[in-house]
């Protein structure tokens, strides 16, 4: 149970200058800062201390999680995005007024050890089929081989998760330190191996971001396995809404999904 006064840090992964929450709960973090121009005052860079900043093109916001895990002192650590946050209130006309506050986080973490965004439901697709249509199934197939070799006890959970039609996406979470340590130790071990095995020569820049995307799925695998083993109780996990600072282009997203599903045209851009 969270003790009064516990230190909660939530990093805000950003690759460009953007408005940030006016709350000490958040630490704006320039991800992929290695070799890049500074974003300006107020941004911590992810290429200090022990880091993998140079892998951002493949690991996305996970270079920020790695940096925070290795370099910050905390009782609870979280990750959100500069255009995507947790919220326990309905999004208003001014979305930043709805972002989760330090006081709200402290209250939630008195009863729960893990905060996650509400599951994204793909309805007619499993996590595997959706990834295979929009990216490359090889990434997931190779990850299964890696798990079979390095930690076969996770394979059953991996198969179950990939057969689901919903999951916790965006690599967003807030977790107690011991859970963060266990998760990151496992996650980066298998992702570094995936990065080593996948030939990126013929991948577009957008498709080279596979370690970050596979990481989204692996978070679900780790949570499933930990619950199966009784190491995490279901009541420790709390789903809360995720709000976007900008509108999502749903027409573009639906059109791209249909092109991927019917004509095997892979995604080559995000939809905000």
N, C-alpha and C positions, 0 to 999 in steps of 0.2 A: 504494500500500500504506500502511496506517495506520502512523504512526510512534509509537514508545513515548511515552506522555505526551500524546497528542493529546486534545483536549478534546471530550468527547461530552456533549451535552445532549439530554434527552428531556423534552418538555413533557407534562404530564398534563392534558388538557382536562377541565374540570369546570364545571358550572353550579350545583352545590350542594356543601355541605360533606360530606366523605366521608373515610374512612381513606385515607392515602397511603403509598406504600412508604417504608421507612426506609433510603433509599439516596441518596447525593449525586448519583447519575445523573439523578434525576428533579426536575423543577421543576413543582410544582402551579400550574396557571394557570386563573384564573377567566375563562372565555370568555363573551363577551356582557356584560362587566362595566359597560359604559356605562349609566349611569342605574339600576344595580341596587345593592342592599344588599351590603356587603362580606361575604365568606364567612368572614372571621376571619383570625387570624394564620397565616402560612405560605403564603398564596396570593398570587402575583403576579397583577395584573389586566391584561387585554389592551387596556385603553383608555389606556395611557401611550405616550409616544413617537409613532412613526408607526403608525397602527392603523386597522382597519375594524371595531371592536368593535360599532358600531351596526348592522352588517349581519348579526349573528349569527343572527337569526331566519330568514335565508335561507341563510347560508353555514355554519351550525353550527360544528363544531370547526375549520373552515378559518380563522376569524378568529384562532384561536390560532396556527395555522401562519404566517399572515401576520405577526402580531406578532413571533413568534420570528425569522422570516426577516429582518425589518427592524430588530430591536432587540438581538438577542443576538450575542455573539462566540462562535464555535465552529469546530471542525474537522468534526464530524459533528452533525447535528440530526435529532431524531426526534419523532414524535407518537404518543401512546397516549391511552386514555380512562380516566376514573376507575374504570370497572367492567370494563375490558378491557385486557389487557397481553400483551406478548410473554413467552414462557417456553421454556426449553430442557429443562425437567424436567417430569415428570408432575405434574399438579395434585393436591395432597394435601388433607387435611382442613382445613388452614389455607392457603387459596390465596395469601395474600400471601407465604408462604415460598417459593412457586414462581415469583415474578416475576423476570424477567431482571435480573441484577445488573450493576453497573458492571464488575466483573472479567470476567464472562462476555461482556459486550458488547465489551470491549477485545480479548478473544481472538478473537471472531468477526470483528471488523473489521480484524484483521491480514491476513485472507485475502479479505474481501469488502468491497465499497463500499456495498452496499445490503442492508438487512434488510427483509423483507416478511412479512406473515402468510400462512400456507398458504392456497391458493386456496379460495374458497367455490364449491361445485359446485351448480348448480341442476338438473342432470340433464335434466329434460324441458322446460326453458325456456332460451332464449338470454338474454343480458344485456338485449337490446332487448325481447324479449317479456315478460320478468319486470317490467321497469320500466314497460312500457306497461300491463300488467295492474294493477299495484299503485299506480302514480302516473299521469303523463300523458306519452304518447309525444311530444307537442308539444315538450317540453323537449329531448329527444334530437334530434328533427328540426330544431329551431331551432339547436341546437349544430352540427349538420352544416353548415347554411347558413353559420354563422359561420366554421367552419374553411375552407369553400370560399372565403370572401372574404378571410380574414386570413392563413391558412397552409394552402393547399391541399395541401401536401406531406404533411400529417397525415391526409388523408381516407381514404387506403387503409388505414392502420392503424386508424382509427376504425371503418370498416366491418367489418374483420376482428374487432376486439374485440367489437363489438355482436352479431356472429354466433356468438360463443363461448358455451358453457354454464357457464363458470367465470371467476372473476377475483379479483384482490386487492381486498378490500372494507375498509371502515371508515376510509379515509384514514389508515391506519397505515403508518408506514415509519420507517426510520433511514437517512439518506443522507449521503454526503460533501458538504462545503460546495459544491463546484463544481456538483454535480448538483442540490442543493437550489436554488441560485441559478438554474440553467437551467430547472428544473421550475416554480418559483414564478413566474418572469418570464412564462413561457408560460401557465401555468394561470390566474393571476388576470387576465391580459389578456383571455382568452376568456370567463371567467366573469363579469367585470364587464359584458361586452357581452350575455351571456345574461340577466343580471339586468335590464338596461335594456330588453330586448325582450319579456320575458314579462309579461303583464298579471296582477298578483296580486290584483286586486280581488275576484275570485270564488273564490279559493283559500282553503281552511282553513289555520289556523296550521300544521298538520302538513304540508300539501302545499306551503306556502311555503318549505320547507327544500330546495328543488330544487337550488340551487347546490351545497350540500354533497353531495347525492346524485349529481348529475352529475359532481362532482369525483372521486368514488370511481371512476367509469368512466374518466374522463380520465387518472387515474394509470396505468391499464393501457394506455391509448392512447399516452401519453408513453413508457413503458417499451418498448412494442412498436416504436414509431418509432425510438427511440434504438438499439435492438438491430438493427433492419433497416439502419440507417445505419452500423453498426459503431462507434458512439460509446460504447456500453456492451456489454461482453462478457457472455455468459450466466453465466459463472463468477463474475462480480462480484456477482450477485444470489443471496441465500440466503433460502429460505423457512423460517420457524420457526413453531411452534405459537402460537396465540392462546388465552389462557385468560380466562374470565369470572369475575368475583368473585361473581356471583349466578346462580341458576338461570334458564335461559331457559324461558319458558312455551311449550313446543313444541306443545302441543295448541291453544293460542290462535293461534299462528303458522300452523300447518297449516290451521286453520279459516279464518283470514283470507285465506290464500293461495287456498284453494279458492273462497271467496266472490268474490275478485278475478278469478280465472281464468274461473269459470263464470257469474258474475252481474254482472261489471264493477263490483264494490264496491271502491272504493279504500281503501288503508290509511289509518287515522286515528289510529294509536297505535303505539308501539314495543313490543318484546317483551322488553326488557332483554337 
